[in-house]
Amino acid sequence: MTENAKLQIAFIHPDLGIGGAERLVVDAAVGIQSKGHKVVVYTSHHDPNHCFEETRDGTLQVRVHGNKLPRDLFGRFYIIFAIIRQVALVLWILQYEKETYDIIFVDQLSACVPLLKWFCPAKVLFYCHFPDKLLTKRDSTMKEIYRVPIDKLEELSTGMADTITVNSQFTAGMFRKAFPRILKTPRVLYPPINFKAYDKQVDLSDPSVQLIESHKKTIVSINRFEKKKNVELALRSFALLAKNELIPKHTFDQYRLVLAGGYDKRVVENVEYLKELDTLATSEFGLETFTIFPSSTESVPETAQVIFLCSFNDAQRTYLLDTSILLLYTPSNEHFGITPVEAMYGSVPVIAANSGGPLETVKDQVTGLILSPEPEVWAEGIAGFIQSKYDAEAMGKAGREHVKSKFSLETFADEFEDILEELASGGRPTRKYDNVEFIMRIIMAIVIFIVWVKYC
């Protein structure tokens, strides 16, 4: 793309907190901004105390609209209110800045795409992390009925985007199953990590790092505190090391499990799941626990065996990835999963479930282990690392080289810019020549032309 053809790009994301989807949109914005394009990130919620550093230190320009609207009604209808908040945000853009942007990157929630297509001249790219219709639980007749129009809206609005990208081949396959009427072929754009953010030295003078500093060897699991992340798999696997006598007790006492992840006290599930995990650790397994919140000032006792680190900051993440001997990535059928990539870049071997995105990121027996999500199986895997059955150092080095070659921010930015260039120039919505919709448009145009010539 030439120097005089730099683009004005808006990113729209529902809630700019801490999570894999948020990390992706931040890295995408930073990556394309590094190419000289003008970037503004719009969101319905942004808490400077619960966000990634680039969104609060001035690296990215962030604008918030719609935050005064409620997130739910008595703990229900989250998706409806998420749509309402997004529509409010987009209406503000349409009122004041609709002529500003060449491309609008809509992330995670597609409901606003029709409004942008109808009333804004910008091209629209939708990034699908996973079809929402496949994520929701339909545990009642009322929920089934309530989801019908939501599912229809999702398919309709997603299909209206000029270009659709997804985060993995796994998600691309699920996308085609979920939306058979959408003829566009989604393009896979693997999330990257910004190596500079992970090359920082551990700052032991940072008070937040001092809170979690320990002489014990650390096994870490990084996930949001949500049931679908199956964090209890890490907890049960760790506890079975002692319960099943896979390693001697004196060896077990030298280790601790840190369960770190995004935690929002406004989200009932986060609060309840944390309590559930703590009860599981203490009541069922008799393990000593300790919980750290962003406001905590008390350091972790050396006797603590399970530490819950809620909404960690970058300095704490750097410490964990530098000192941990193993990462446990617990979700099954995860759409992509950026955490294993982060760990591998930090030379930390990974144990991940044998489904979803990790099958595309973790090399079994090379950068870690791909195992069925059973506590007994994972406990055996963890014991294998502790007892040097697996060469953790070699796996760590292999993981770092793997990530450097495939998941760099530079590689992502180059691929992303190619997509934006095609989109802005009115080119094909995807490079793949199996784009059914593109072919169908050509066929329909030929048929209409023949009919017009013959009968008109």
C-alpha positions in Angstrom: 0.0 0.0 0.0 1.5 3.3 -1.0 2.4 6.0 1.5 -0.4 8.4 0.2 -3.0 5.7 0.5 -3.1 5.2 4.2 -6.5 4.2 5.6 -8.7 5.6 8.3 -9.8 2.6 10.3 -12.3 2.3 13.2 -12.4 -0.7 15.5 -15.7 -1.5 17.3 -15.5 -3.9 20.2 -18.3 -4.5 22.9 -16.3 -4.4 26.1 -12.6 -3.5 26.1 -11.5 -5.5 29.2 -9.0 -8.3 29.5 -9.4 -11.5 27.5 -8.4 -13.3 24.3 -10.8 -11.3 22.1 -9.7 -8.1 23.6 -6.0 -9.0 23.1 -6.7 -9.7 19.5 -8.4 -6.4 18.8 -5.7 -4.5 20.6 -2.9 -6.3 18.7 -4.8 -5.8 15.4 -5.2 -2.1 16.1 -1.6 -1.7 17.2 -0.3 -3.8 14.3 -2.1 -1.9 11.6 -1.4 1.5 13.2 2.3 0.6 13.0 1.9 0.5 9.2 1.0 4.2 9.3 -2.8 3.9 9.2 -5.0 6.0 11.4 -6.8 3.9 14.0 -9.5 4.7 16.6 -11.0 2.1 18.9 -14.7 2.4 19.9 -16.2 0.5 22.8 -19.2 0.5 25.1 -17.0 0.0 28.2 -13.4 0.7 29.1 -12.1 0.6 32.6 -8.5 1.9 33.0 -8.1 -0.5 35.9 -9.2 -3.5 34.0 -7.7 -3.3 30.5 -4.6 -3.9 28.4 -1.9 -1.3 28.8 -2.0 -0.2 25.1 -5.5 1.1 25.7 -4.6 3.3 28.6 -1.1 4.5 28.0 -1.9 6.5 24.8 -0.7 3.8 22.3 -4.3 3.6 21.0 -7.0 6.2 20.9 -10.1 4.8 22.7 -13.5 6.3 22.6 -16.4 5.1 24.9 -20.1 5.5 24.1 -23.1 3.7 25.5 -21.6 2.8 28.8 -24.5 4.3 30.7 -26.9 1.8 29.3 -27.5 -1.4 31.4 -25.6 -4.6 30.7 -28.5 -6.9 31.7 -31.9 -7.1 33.3 -31.8 -8.9 36.7 -28.9 -11.0 35.5 -30.6 -12.0 32.2 -30.8 -10.9 28.5 -27.0 -10.1 28.3 -27.0 -10.5 24.5 -29.9 -8.2 24.0 -28.4 -5.4 26.1 -25.0 -6.0 24.4 -26.7 -5.4 21.1 -28.5 -2.3 22.4 -25.2 -0.9 23.8 -23.5 -1.6 20.4 -26.3 0.0 18.5 -26.0 3.1 20.7 -22.3 3.3 20.0 -22.7 2.9 16.3 -25.5 5.5 16.2 -23.1 8.0 17.7 -20.5 7.2 15.0 -23.1 7.5 12.3 -24.2 10.9 13.7 -20.8 12.4 14.1 -18.2 10.5 12.2 -19.8 8.4 9.5 -17.7 10.0 6.7 -14.5 9.7 8.6 -13.5 6.1 8.0 -12.5 4.0 5.0 -12.9 0.7 6.9 -14.8 -0.3 10.0 -13.5 -3.5 11.8 -16.4 -4.9 13.8 -15.3 -7.4 16.4 -17.2 -10.2 18.1 -20.7 -8.9 17.8 -22.2 -8.4 14.3 -25.6 -6.8 15.1 -24.4 -3.3 14.0 -23.2 -4.4 10.6 -26.6 -3.7 8.8 -26.6 -0.1 10.2 -23.1 0.5 9.0 -23.8 -1.0 5.5 -27.0 1.1 5.1 -25.9 4.4 6.4 -22.1 4.6 6.3 -19.9 4.6 3.1 -17.1 2.7 4.9 -16.3 -1.0 4.0 -17.1 -3.4 6.9 -14.9 -6.2 8.0 -16.3 -8.6 10.7 -13.9 -10.7 12.8 -15.7 -13.8 14.1 -14.1 -15.4 17.2 -16.9 -18.0 17.2 -20.6 -18.1 16.3 -22.6 -16.8 19.3 -25.5 -19.2 18.5 -23.1 -22.1 19.3 -22.0 -20.6 22.6 -25.3 -19.9 24.3 -26.9 -22.4 26.6 -30.5 -23.3 25.6 -31.6 -24.6 29.0 -35.3 -23.7 28.8 -38.2 -23.4 26.3 -38.2 -19.6 26.9 -34.5 -19.4 26.1 -35.1 -21.4 22.9 -37.8 -19.0 21.8 -35.8 -15.9 22.9 -32.8 -17.1 20.9 -34.6 -17.6 17.6 -34.6 -13.9 16.5 -31.2 -13.4 18.0 -29.8 -16.3 15.9 -31.5 -15.0 12.8 -30.1 -11.5 13.4 -26.6 -12.9 13.9 -26.6 -14.8 10.6 -28.2 -11.9 8.6 -25.9 -9.3 10.0 -22.7 -11.4 9.7 -23.5 -12.2 6.1 -23.8 -8.4 5.3 -20.2 -7.7 6.1 -18.0 -7.0 3.1 -15.3 -9.4 4.4 -15.4 -12.0 7.2 -12.3 -13.2 9.0 -12.0 -15.9 11.7 -9.3 -16.8 14.2 -8.6 -20.5 13.2 -9.4 -23.3 10.8 -11.5 -24.8 13.6 -13.7 -21.7 13.8 -13.9 -21.5 10.0 -15.4 -25.1 10.0 -17.9 -24.2 12.8 -18.8 -21.0 11.1 -19.8 -22.9 7.9 -21.9 -25.3 10.0 -23.6 -22.5 11.9 -24.3 -20.3 9.0 -25.0 -22.5 5.9 -26.8 -19.6 4.1 -23.7 -17.3 4.3 -21.9 -18.0 1.0 -18.8 -16.0 1.8 -15.8 -18.0 2.7 -14.3 -16.7 5.9 -10.6 -16.0 5.8 -8.4 -17.3 8.6 -6.4 -14.6 10.3 -4.5 -16.1 13.3 -4.2 -13.8 16.3 -0.7 -12.6 17.0 1.2 -11.5 20.0 3.3 -8.4 20.2 6.8 -9.7 21.1 7.9 -6.4 22.5 5.2 -6.7 25.2 6.6 -10.1 26.2 10.3 -9.2 26.0 10.2 -7.0 29.1 12.4 -7.9 32.0 10.8 -9.0 35.3 10.4 -6.1 37.6 10.9 -7.4 41.1 10.6 -3.9 42.5 7.0 -3.7 41.3 4.7 -4.0 44.3 2.2 -6.1 42.3 4.9 -8.6 41.4 6.1 -8.8 45.0 2.6 -9.9 45.9 2.9 -13.1 43.9 6.7 -13.7 44.2 7.6 -17.1 45.7 10.4 -19.6 46.1 8.0 -22.4 45.1 8.0 -23.7 41.5 4.9 -22.4 39.7 2.4 -24.2 37.4 0.1 -21.6 35.9 -3.3 -21.6 34.2 -4.5 -18.4 32.5 -8.2 -18.1 31.7 -11.1 -15.9 32.5 -13.1 -17.1 35.5 -15.9 -18.7 33.5 -17.3 -22.2 33.7 -16.8 -22.8 29.9 -13.0 -22.4 30.5 -13.0 -25.5 32.7 -10.5 -24.1 35.1 -11.3 -26.8 37.6 -9.5 -29.3 35.3 -6.2 -27.6 36.2 -7.1 -27.6 39.9 -8.2 -31.2 39.9 -5.1 -32.3 38.0 -2.8 -30.5 40.3 -4.5 -31.9 43.4 -4.3 -35.5 42.0 -0.5 -35.2 42.0 -0.7 -35.6 45.8 -3.9 -37.5 46.2 -2.9 -40.2 43.7 0.7 -40.1 45.0 2.1 -39.5 41.5 5.0 -37.5 43.1 6.3 -37.6 46.7 4.6 -35.3 49.2 7.8 -33.4 49.9 8.1 -32.8 46.1 4.5 -31.7 45.9 5.0 -29.2 48.6 7.6 -27.5 46.5 5.0 -26.6 43.8 2.1 -24.2 43.7 -0.7 -23.7 41.2 -1.6 -20.1 40.1 -5.0 -19.7 38.5 -4.8 -16.3 36.8 -7.3 -14.7 34.6 -9.8 -11.9 33.8 -12.2 -11.2 36.6 -15.0 -8.6 36.7 -16.9 -8.2 39.9 -19.9 -7.0 37.8 -20.2 -10.4 36.2 -22.1 -12.8 38.4 -20.5 -15.9 36.8 -17.0 -14.6 37.6 -17.8 -14.1 41.2 -19.7 -17.4 41.6 -17.1 -19.5 39.8 -14.2 -18.1 41.8 -16.1 -19.1 45.0 -16.8 -22.6 43.5 -13.1 -23.1 42.7 -12.0 -22.0 46.1 -14.5 -24.4 47.8 -13.3 -27.2 45.5 -9.7 -26.6 46.5 -10.2 -26.3 50.2 -13.2 -28.6 50.9 -12.6 -31.5 48.5 -8.8 -31.5 48.3 -7.7 -29.8 51.5 -5.4 -27.3 49.7 -4.6 -23.9 51.1 -5.7 -21.1 48.9 -5.1 -17.4 48.6 -6.9 -14.8 46.4 -5.4 -11.7 45.0 -7.6 -8.9 43.5 -6.2 -5.7 41.8 -6.7 -3.8 45.1 -4.9 -6.4 47.2 -1.8 -5.4 49.2 -1.1 -8.6 51.1 1.5 -11.0 49.7 0.9 -14.7 49.1 1.9 -16.8 52.0 4.6 -19.4 51.2 2.2 -22.1 52.5 -0.4 -21.3 49.9 -0.8 -24.1 47.3 -3.4 -22.6 45.1 -3.4 -18.9 44.2 -6.3 -17.2 42.5 -4.9 -14.1 40.7 -7.8 -12.0 39.5 -7.3 -9.6 36.6 -3.5 -9.7 36.6 -1.5 -6.8 35.1 1.3 -6.9 32.5 4.1 -6.9 35.2 2.5 -9.9 36.9 2.0 -11.7 33.5 5.7 -11.1 32.7 6.7 -12.6 36.1 4.5 -15.7 35.6 5.6 -16.4 32.1 9.2 -16.0 33.2 9.1 -18.2 36.3 6.4 -20.9 35.5 7.6 -24.4 34.6 4.3 -25.3 32.8 1.1 -23.8 31.5 -2.2 -25.7 31.8 -4.6 -24.5 29.1 -7.9 -26.1 30.1 -10.8 -25.1 27.7 -12.2 -27.7 25.2 -13.2 -26.7 21.7 -11.5 -23.3 22.3 -11.9 -21.2 19.2 -8.2 -20.2 19.1 -6.7 -19.6 22.5 -3.9 -16.9 22.6 -2.6 -18.0 26.0 -0.7 -21.1 24.7 1.0 -18.8 22.1 2.0 -16.4 24.9 3.4 -19.2 27.0 5.3 -20.8 24.2 6.9 -17.5 23.3 8.0 -17.3 27.0 9.6 -20.7 26.5 7.0 -22.3 28.8 5.7 -25.8 27.6 2.0 -26.2 27.4 -0.5 -28.9 28.2 -3.8 -28.3 26.3 -7.0 -30.1 25.5 -7.2 -32.2 22.4 -9.7 -30.1 20.5 -10.2 -26.7 19.0 -7.6 -24.0 18.4 -4.7 -25.5 20.4 -4.5 -28.3 17.8 -3.3 -25.5 15.4 -0.9 -23.8 17.8 0.6 -26.4 20.1 2.8 -29.1 18.6 2.2 -32.3 20.5 5.4 -33.8 22.1 7.3 -30.9 20.6 6.1 -27.7 22.3 3.9 -29.4 24.9 1.3 -32.1 25.2 -2.1 -32.4 23.7 -4.2 -34.5 26.1 -7.8 -35.5 26.6 -9.4 -33.2 29.2 -9.4 -35.7 32.0 -7.9 -34.8 35.4 -6.1 -38.2 35.8 -4.6 -37.9 32.3 -3.4 -34.3 32.9 -2.0 -35.2 36.3 0.1 -37.9 34.7 1.3 -35.3 32.2 2.2 -32.8 34.9 4.0 -35.5 36.8 5.9 -36.3 33.6 7.3 -32.7 33.5 8.1 -32.7 37.2 9.9 -36.0 37.0 11.8 -35.0 33.8 10.1 -37.6 31.6 9.6 -34.7 29.2 12.4 -32.2 28.4 10.7 -29.0 29.4 13.7 -26.9 28.4 13.8 -28.3 24.9 10.0 -28.0 24.5 10.2 -24.4 25.7 12.9 -23.5 23.1 10.9 -25.2 20.4 7.8 -23.4 21.4 9.5 -20.0 21.2 10.8 -20.6 17.7 7.4 -21.9 16.6 5.7 -18.7 17.8 8.3 -16.4 16.3 7.8 -18.0 12.9 4.0 -18.1 12.8 2.4 -15.7 15.3 4.4 -12.5 15.1 2.6 -9.2 15.1 4.6 -8.3 11.9 3.2 -11.4 10.1 -0.3 -10.6 11.3 0.0 -6.9 10.3 1.2 -7.8 6.8 -1.7 -10.3 6.3 -4.2 -7.9 7.8 -3.0 -5.0 5.7 -3.4 -7.2 2.6 -7.0 -7.9 3.5 -7.7 -4.2 4.1 -6.1 -3.2 0.9 -8.2 -5.7 -1.1 -11.3 -4.4 0.8 -10.6 -0.7 0.4 -9.8 -1.1 -3.3 -13.1 -2.9 -4.0 -11.3 -6.2 -4.7 -12.4 -9.7 -3.9 -13.5 -10.1 -0.3 -11.0 -13.0 0.1 -8.0 -14.3 -1.8 -9.4 -17.8 -2.0 -10.8 -18.6 -5.4 -13.3 -21.0 -3.9 -15.3 -18.1 -2.7 -18.8 -19.4 -3.6 -20.5 -16.1 -3.2 -18.1 -14.4 -5.6 -18.7 -17.1 -8.2 -22.5 -17.0 -7.7 -22.5 -13.3 -8.3 -20.7 -13.7 -11.5 -23.1 -16.5 -12.6 -26.1 -14.5 -11.7 -24.8 -11.5 -13.6 -24.2 -13.7 -16.7 -27.7 -15.2 -16.4 -29.4 -11.8 -16.1 -27.4 -10.5 -19.1 -28.4 -13.5 -21.3 -32.1 -13.1 -20.3 -32.0 -9.4 -20.9 -30.4 -9.8 -24.4 -32.8 -12.7 -25.4 -36.1 -11.4 -24.1 -35.8 -7.6 -23.6 
